[in-house]
Structures are given as C-alpha cells and as structure tokens.
C-alpha cells in the first residue's frame, strides 16, 4: 500500500516537473516573443476634436509592442487621413477604426454621447452680444443671465439652476455648427453666418427654465471656463451641488408646512 502511494507521488512529481519544463521552455518563449514583437501603428500627434476631419499633420506613425494591441487599431496613415473623428482624440491616443467615420456629415457626435440624465437643448442668441459676440465654442462652460421670463420683469437675474452649463455646439441660422463652418468654408465676411443658437447640455429642470426664458424672455451667456478639462468638471460638479442645495431647501419648506 505504501509502495503504491510512493509510486503515485513519484508519478505526480515527474508530471509536474515535465509540465514546468514545458512552460519554461515552450510557453514562456512564445509569450516573450509576442511581447517583444514590434508593429507600426498610427497615433494622435495633435488633439483632434469630435467631428473634425483628420489631416496628416495631426497623426504620427510609431512602432510599439504588438502584444495585446486592439485588433482594430489603425496601422496605416491612409486608413486615417481624410476620415472624421467620432469622438475627441488626445495626443498619444491610439486611433481605433471604431472612432472614425467616412461620412463628412457626421458633424454632431455630441448628440450621440449625452450623459445619463442630460438632454440637449437649443436656445436662441437673440443678439450678437448675448452670445459672447459670436465667440462661444463647444466645450465652453457658461453662466446664463436671464431677463424677463414668466414674471415679465425686465431685470436681469442669475438663476441658480443655470450657473454652470456646458456648451455642446453653437449653430448658425442655417443650422450648421459654426466651428465646422469656420473649418470648411471661406473666411470672408459674406460667407459666414452669425451664430443664432447655442445647444446646451442640461437636465430636465434646467430645460424647463430655459424654455420659459426662450418663450418670454432673453438669455445672455457669460464665459466661465474654456480649455481646462479639470476646471470644467469641477464646475459641473459645483452645479450639481447647487441642485442638491435647492432640493434640500424645498424639502425644508415642505416639512415646515
């Protein structure tokens, strides 16, 4: 009985040794070779905005380790140049085919990537001055000053619900995004339309406020932040905090009644 157990243990031990040798001399070299394998890919050299046409000066060809690369990573410049970015691309990003579109009319990707709980809403810029003299851009954080509305009063007020709002796009009276028009059309005065509306990312409460002032009043946009993603996120969080404070205040009034 003891001899049988000894033989079984010996067999198991030998099997383990053989398996270890296979891993060390067989599998490991394959993994190491795969990790060391180099391949050429296309990478972003300059930031590319969503909806922007990709040009040769915005990309670079680099050699990287081929192990565990996404199967749809772009490897040839000709597969990228002339395409349109579906989402924003930052310097150093690998370019995936899923982030590209051949359609030049894919000009409003921001409408396909709305955050949960948010809606896109367009409001009128009723004068050049009300929209920062036509200088608003997508990604800006603005604060909205309201005049009129349901109250009918002409005094300007800062609504707590609209202190920090993200701009998704600015459009002309023809419905085209003004930033795309600037890229694709002549810059002569006669060829460009003055921005007529601004598309904002808002929640349902903000949308109701905007609708009231769109119908019966006027809105002025003041620029709070541009080009600083960290500050942008901080301001949007601050706006959510304002909503929490408003909700607590309303709960207090209800309980007091």
Secondary structure by P-SEA (a helix, b strand, c coil): caaaaaaaaaaaaaaaaaaaaaaaccaaaaaaaaaabbbbbbbbccccccccccccccbbbbbcccccccccccccccccccbbbcccccccbbbbcccccccccccccccccccccbbbbbbbcccccccccccccccbbbbbbbcccccccccccccccccbbbbccccccccccaaaaaacccccccccccccbbbbbccaaaaaaaaaaaccbbbbbbbcccccaaaaaaaaaaaaaaaaaaaaaaaaaaaac
